[in-house]
Amino acid sequence: MPRFTVPPNFTGTAGNDTIVGEDSNKSPAIGIDILTGGFIVTGSGKDTFKGNGTGGKGGDGAIGKNVNGSKGGAGIGISNNGNLNAGSCDDAIIGKGIGGRGAKGGDTPLSDPLTFPINDFGGDGGTGTGISNIGILNTGFNNDTIIGNGTGGDGGDSGGGGGGGGVGNGIANSGRLNTGGGNDAITGTGIGGVGGNGLGGGNGGAGTGIANSGKLNAGDGNDTITGTGQGGTGGEGRLGGKGGFGIGISNTGQLDTGDGNDKITGTGIGGIAGNGLGINDNGAGTGISNNGSLNTGKGNDTITGTGDSRGIVGNATGITNSKKLDTGDGEDTIIGTGTGTGGPNSNATGIQNMKGATITTGQGNDTITGSGNGSSQNPIAYGISNDGVIDTGNGCDILTGKATATTPLDVPSQFIDFIAYGIFNDRVIDTGNGCDILTGQATATIDGNAYGIYGKGTIKTGDGNDKITATSTINEVQQKVTIGGGIGIDLGTGNDYFKGFGTGTVDGGKGFDALDLSAFNRSELTFSGVISGNALNPANISFNNNGNVIALTTIGFENFIFADGSLSYSTLV
């Protein structure tokens, strides 16, 4: 079946139109190719577009001539540089692109010892893109489906060095993609190619499920956007190639799902480094990376990001936000999970909100959960890491950060240094008015450090009966010190509850507030600054931790809970 090229322009019928295009063994190979100025208009009806493109293999280097192999050809399922309008009704747009394999190098015999430069390398694998939209793509109203699958070609082998794996992009949008009103489904899967083998293994290719640098608007309705990116495996050699990074959804433009109960799911899996004499990096895995504007509109929306990296120096992040993420009003849920396992320095973060960035969930009973699971020699794990602003608006909100730092390896304790932070906050977390619950939980093993809540920022829970709990566990033993960094916490007006102890300041505000210090007997703590009859109820609480005095400053608490009983403010001293 040949490539379907536009122009000549195509106008469909009022019925169900089907357009199919296929191209292979070329560079580039494009199934459906809409050129600049071209258009396809299919009108109303259940229309279907299917495009398959498979890139050709690169040209091999001349044997013994110290010549590199060439790059594999790009494969694109559907390429739109013009205008594709599928009209109203339940339309389906499906694109599959496979990059061509990189060519072999000349396989020039290597000297011993090696002489440089070595110019005998395998060619890189070609890029595979399911759907590439640079122009305007409009599916109109009703329940539309867009599916893009892209697989990068494998790198070529050679004695000098293997070629890098090709990039795989499921859906790449730098134009305008609009699915209109209706319950739409957009799915992108990108898989990076495998690095070629050689003296040095080629790096694995990057895989991105959905890459949006333009405007992607799913319109009103219960929309689903799913992106899966998997990095390619590095090639084998004396030095194994690096694993490719995997990103489920990468947004550097404007992504808007409109009003409705929307679901955005991103899964990123880092590629594994190739085998070799030395240690090389595995690819990072990121579920959702937002460096633009992500807006889900009104409704009960769910955003889920999962990052997975299983190897040496492979960082994993569930959701990272460096600009603006807004879920609008409604009972919204944001879940980020990062899991880094397998070798030294495999860090993990559930939700990362970077400096100057904002996460806003609007009015309603919202839930934000971040889980970071680092399992290696020296991991750092963050449940929620905030250096910007997290604002959940008014409502009974729940914010939870869980971090676990462990090791599956039989490594002497002197080579292990774990740090786990349930919630790491250097800026502002504001849960607004309502009965809010905020929990920071950290777990570490052997010689690790763990803090339920840590940082130099501020946490404000607004008016309402709020509850904040900070816990930390090391070697399955509950720790007495669970907060740190000088964190400031303001519980606002209401009958509030706070559990935790460490370096910081906690203000219970107005109401009957309880401070849970049940990790201590009363005699283990020293109180100062207690003034009977003072309406502010100030108290400085200190604990001598093996010669290291740790102090917590509190204001506005009426009830103090200890392991051996409870006391009111007036009976503390």
N, C-alpha and C positions, 0 to 999 in steps of 0.2 A: 504494500500500500504506500503511495507516495506522500511526500510532504504536502500539506494544505497551506498554500501561500496566498495572502491578501495584501494588496490588490492583485487581481480584480476583486472589487468589493462584493460582499454577499448579503443579500436580503432574503430572509426566510419567509415562511408561510405563517398563517394564523394557527397552524396545527403544531404537532410535535416534530421539531427539526432535530436531526442528528448530524454532527460534523465530526469526522474522524481523520486524523492525519498521523503519519508515521514516517520516520526517517532514521537511517542507521549508517554506520561506518563512514561518517563525514566529520568535518570540523568547521563549524558546529553542525550537529544533527538536530533538527527542530521538527517536531511533529506538526504543530499548528503554528504558523508564523504570520502574525499580523504586523505589517511594516508601518512605518511612520506615515500618517495620512490615510491608512486603510481602515476599513470598518466592517464589522459583522453585526447585523441587526436581525434577530430571529423573531421579534414580536411576541405575542402571547402564545402559550402552549408550553408543554413540558419538554424543554429543549435539553439536548445532551451534547457536550463537547468532550472529545477524548483525543489527547495528543501524546505520542510516545517518541522520544528521541534518544538514540544510543550513539554516543561519540565513537569515532574510529580510533584504532590503536596508533600510537606514535611510531615514527620510523626508527628502526634500530641503528645504532652506531656501527661503523665498519669494524669488523673484528680485527683486533691488534693495532688499530690506528689511533688509539687514545682519543676517541670521539664520543661525545655524550649522545645518549638516546634522546629523542624528542618527546614533547609532551603529548599526552593523549587528547583526543578531541572532546570538546564540550558536548553534552547531551541535554537538550531542553525539551520537555514535553509540550508546553504551550508558552509561546513568547508573544506578548502583546505590547507593541510600541504605538498602537493606534487606539481604536475604540471597539470594545466588545460589549454589546448590549444584548442580553438574553431575554429582556422583556419580563412581563409578569408570568407567574405560574411556578411550579416546582422544578427548577432548573438544576442541572448537574454539570459541573466543570471538573474534569479529571485530567491531570497531567503527570507523566512519569518521565524522568530524565536520568540517564545513566552516563557517567563520564567514561571515556575510553581509557584503556590501560596505557600507562607510560611505557615507552619503548625500552628495550635493553640497551645498555652501553656497549662499548666495543669489547669488553672483557679483556683489556690489555693485561698481560701478566704483571703482577706487582713484584717489585724488587724487595730484597730483604738485606739490609734495612730499606725502609721506604724512601723514595725520592719524591720531592714535591716540585711543582704542583702536579696534582693528579686531576686530569680532565676527563676521566672516564666514569661517567655517572649515568645511572638510569634516568629516564624521563619521568617527570611528574605525571600523576594521573589527572585526567581531565575533570572539569567541574560538571556535576550532575544537578540539574534544577528541574523540579516538577513543573512549577508554574512561575514564570517571570513576568511581572506586570510593571511596565514603565509608563504606560498610557492610562486609559480609563477603562475599567472593567465594572459593569453594572449588571446585576442579576435581577433587579426589580423586586416587586413584592412577592409574597408567599414563602414557602419553606424551601430554601435553596441549599445545595450542597457543593462545596468546593474542596477538592482533595488534590494535594500535591505531594509526590514522592520523588526525592532526589538522592542519588547515590554517587559519590565520587569514585572515579576510577582508581585502581591500584597503581602504585608506583612501580616503575620498571626496575629489574635487578641489574647489578653490574659489579665488577670487581672493585672499582674505585669507591662506589657508594650507591645505595639505592635511591630511587626517586621518591619524592614525597607523595603521599596519598592525596587524591583530589578532594575538593570541597563538595559536600553534599548539602543542598538547600531544598527543603520541601516546597515552600512558597516564599518567593522574594518579591516584595512589593515596594517600589519606590515611586509609584504613581498614585492613582486614586482607585481604590477598590471599595465598592458599595454594594451590599447585598439587600438593601431596602428592608421594609417591614416584613415580619414573619419569623418563624422559628428556624433560624439558619444554622448550618454546621460548617465550620471551616477547619480542615485538618491538614497539617503539614508534617511530613517526616523527612528528616535529612540524616544521611549516614555518610561519614567520611570514609575515604578509601584507605586501604592498608599501605603502609610504606614498603618500598622495595628493599630487598636484601643486598648487602654488599659489605665492603670494608667498614663503612658506617651505614647503619640502617637508616632508611628514609623515615621522616616523620609521618605519623598518621594524619590524615586529613580531618579538617573540622566538619562537624555536622550540626546544622541548624534546622529545626523544624519549620518555624515561621520567622522570617526576617522582614520587619516593616520599618522602612525609613520614609515612607510617604504618608498617605492618609487611608486608613482602613476603618470603614464604618459599617457595622453590622445592622444598624437600624434598630427600631423598636421590635420587641418580641423576646422570646426565651432562646437566646442564642448560645451556641457552644463553639468555643475556639480551643483547639487542641494542637499543641506542638510538641514533637519529640525529636531531639537531636542526639546523635551518638557519634562520638569521635572515633576515628579509625585507629587501628593498632599500629604501633611503630614497627619498622622492619628490623630484621636481625642482622647482626654484624659484630665486629670487635667492640663497637659501641652501638648499642641498640638505639633505634630511633625513638623520639618522643611520641607519646600518645596524643592524638588530636583532641581538642576541646569539643564538648557537646553542649549546645544551648537549645532548650525546648522552644522558647519564644524570646526573640530579641526585638525590642521596640525602641527605635530612636526617632520615630516620627510621632504621629497621632493615631491612637487606637481607641475607638469609641464603639461600645456595644449598644448604646441607646438604652431606653427604659425596658424593663422586663427582668425576669429571673435568669440572669446570665451566668455561664460557667466558663472560666478561662483556666486551662490546665496546661502547664509546661513541665516537661521532663527532660533533663539534660544528663547524659551519661558520658563521662570522660573516657577516652581511649586508653588502652594499656600500652606501656612502653615495650619496645622490642627487646628480645634477649641479647645480651652482650656481656663483655668482661666488666664494664663499668655500670654504674647505676645511672639511669636516666629518668626523666620526669614522665609521670602519667598525665593525661589530659585532665583539665578541670571540667567539672560538670555543674551546669547552672540551669535550674528549672525555668525561671523567668527573669530576664534582664530588661529593666525599663530605664532608658535614658532619654525618654521623651515624655509624652502625655498619655496616660492610660486612664480611661474614664468608662465606668460600666453603667452610669446613669442610675435612675431610681429602680428599686426592686430588691429582691432578696438574692444578692449576687454572691458567687463563690469564686475565689481565685486560689488556685493550688499550684505551688511550684515545688518540684523535687529535683535536687541535684545529687548526683552519685559519682564518686570517684574512688576506684578501688585499686590503689597502688601507691608507689613512692611519690612524694611531693605532689599529690593530687588533691587540690582543694575542691570542696563541694559546697554549693550555695543553693538553697531552695529558691528564694526570691531576693533579688538585689534591685534597689531603686535609687537612682541618682537625680531624678527630676520630680515628677508629679504623678502620684497614683491616687485616684479618687473613685470610690465605689458608690458615691451618692447616697441618698436616703434609702432606708430599708434595713432589714436584718441581714447584714452582710457578714461573710466569712472569708478570712484570709489565712491560708495555711502554707507555711514554708518549712521544708525538711531538707537538711543537708547531711549527707553521710560520706565521710572520708575514711577509708580503711585500707590497710595492707602494708604500709611502710612508713618511714620517718617523715615527719612534718606534713601529715595529711590532715589539714584543717577542715572544719565543718561549721557552717553557719545556716541557721534556719531562715531568718529574715534579716536582711541588711539594708538599713535606711541610711544613706550616705550624707555627708555634710551638705547642707543647703537643700536637701530633698524633703518632700512632704508626703505622708500617707494620711489620707482623710477618708473616713468611712461614713460621714454624714450622720443624720439623726436615725435612731433605731437601736435595737439591741444587737450590737455587733460583737464578733468574736475574732480575735487575732491570736494565732498559735504559731510559734517558731520552735523548731527542734533541731539542734545541732549535735551530731553524733560523730566524734572523732575517735578512731581506734587505730593507734599506731604508736611509734616510739615517742614522739614529742608533739602531740596534737594540741591545738587550741580550738575549743568548741564554744560557739555562741548560740544560744537559743534565739534571742532577738538582740541585734546590735543596732543602736540608734545614735546617729550623729547629726540628725536633722530634727524634724517635727513629726510626731505621730499624734493625730487628733481623731479620736473616735466619736466626737460629738455627744449630744445628750442621749441618754438611754442607759439601760442596764448592760454595760459592756463587760466582756471577759477578755483579758489579755494574759497570755501564758507564754513564758519562755523556759524551755527545758534544754539543758546541755549535758552531754555525757562524754567524758574523755577517759578512755580505757586503752589497754594494750592486749592484743592476742598473742604477743610474742614473748618468748622466754629471754628477756633482756635484763641484765643487772640493773638494780634500782638507780645506781649512780649515773646511768645514761638516760634516765627517764625524767621528763619534766612536763607534767600535765597542767593545763589550766582550763577550767570550765566556768563559763558565765551563763547563768540562766537568762538574765536581762542585763545587757551592758548599755548604759544610757549616759551619753555625754552632752545631750542637749535637752529636748523637751518631750515628755510623754504626757498627754492631757486626755483623760477619759471622759471629761464633761460631767454634767449633772446626771444623777441616777445612781442606782445601787450597783456599783462597779466592783469587779473582782480582778485583782492583778496578782499573778503568781510567778515567782522566779525560783527555779529549781535546778541545782547543779550537782553533778555526780562525777567523782574522779576516783582513781585507784592508785595504789602505791604512794609515790612521793608527789602527788599532785596537789594543786590548789583549786578550790571550788568556792564560788560565790553565787548565791541565789540572785542578788541584785548588786550591781557595781557601776561606778562611774561618777563623774563630777557634774552631771546634769540635774534636771528637776523632773519630778513626777507629781502630777496634780490629778486628783480624782474628782474634784468638784463637789457639789452638794449631793447628799444622799448617804445611805448607810453602806459605806465602802469597806472592802476587805483587801488587805495586802499581806501576802505571805512570802517570806524569803527563807529557803532551806538549802542546805548543802550537805553532801555526804562524801566522805573519803574512806575508802576501804570498808564500806557498809556501816560506817559509824557516823551518826548525826553530829554535825559540827556546831559549836557554840557561836562562832563568828560566821555570819551568813550574808552580810552586806559590807560594802567598802567603797573606797575612792572618794569619800566625802559627799556622797549622794544626798540630795535634798528632796524631801517628800512632804507634800501638803495634802492632807486628807479632806480638807474643806469642812463644811457644816454637815452634821449628821452623827449618828451613833456608829463610829468607825472602829475598825479592828486592824492592828498591825502586829505581825509576828516577825521578829528578826533582831539581830544585834550586830553592830560593827561601826565603823567610822562613817558618820553621817549626821544629818539633822532631820527629825521627823516632827511634824506639826499636826496634832490631832484635830485642831480647829474647834469650832463650837459643837456641843453635843456631849453625850456620855461615851467617851472613847476608851478603848482597852489596848494596853500594850502587853503583848505576850512575850515574856522572857522565860518561858518554861524550860529552856535548855539549862537554866541556872537555878541553884538554890539561892535564896535571898542573901545568904552570907557570902556568896562568891562575888557579889557586886558592891561597888562603892557609889553612894549617891551624894551629890553636892548641888548647891544652888536651889534646894527645895525651900520654898517660902510659904509657910502656912497662911492661908487667906489670900494669897495672890491669885487673881482670877485667871492668869495665863498658865498656871501650873507648870512652871519651868523646872526641869530636872536634868542634871548632867550625870550620866551613868558610865562608870569605868570598870574595866576588867583587866586584871593582870594576867596576861597570857604568856607564862614562862619568861617574865621579865619585860615583855612588850605590852605596854599599857594601851588598851584600845578604848576609845571614848565615843559614846553616843549622846547627842544633845536632843532633848525632847521638850515639847511644849504642848499643853492642852490635853493631857491624858488624865483620866479620873481613876482608872482601875489598872493595877499592875499585877500580872499573873506570873508566879514563880513555880518551880517544880514542887516546892513544899508549901504552897498556899498562895493566897491573893491578898493584896493590900490596896487600900485607897490612897490617894495622893497625900492626904493629911496624916496618914500613919506610916509613911515611908521612913521617916527618921524620928 
